[in-house]
């Protein structure tokens, strides 16, 4: 399962879901789905999110459980 820190970092930066969505070119709903783990973003979107949240992609997203080979 793909895990992430999007909500944590978004709130730390003071962004609403709508503001972050506008900055990376998606809808507010997409950000919500990513935060809940219901949507796995593309590589391009992952890179855009990491840039806006000032963090490396592998610190923003990681695999957990069976998919990670654990």
C-alpha positions, 0 to 999 in steps of 0.5 A: 500500500502506498503511504504518504505525508501529504496532509501533514506537510500541506497543513504545515505549509498552511495550504488548504487542499484547494490551494495545493491542488491549484499549485500542482494542477489537479482538483481539490478532490484529487488531493483529498483522495491522495491524502486518504490513500485512495489514489496513487498519483502519477510520477509527474504529480508526485514530483510536483507535490514534493516540490511544492511541499519542499521535500524529496519524493521518497520522503513524501511517499513510500510503500508499506506492507506486502507491496513493499516486499515486507 
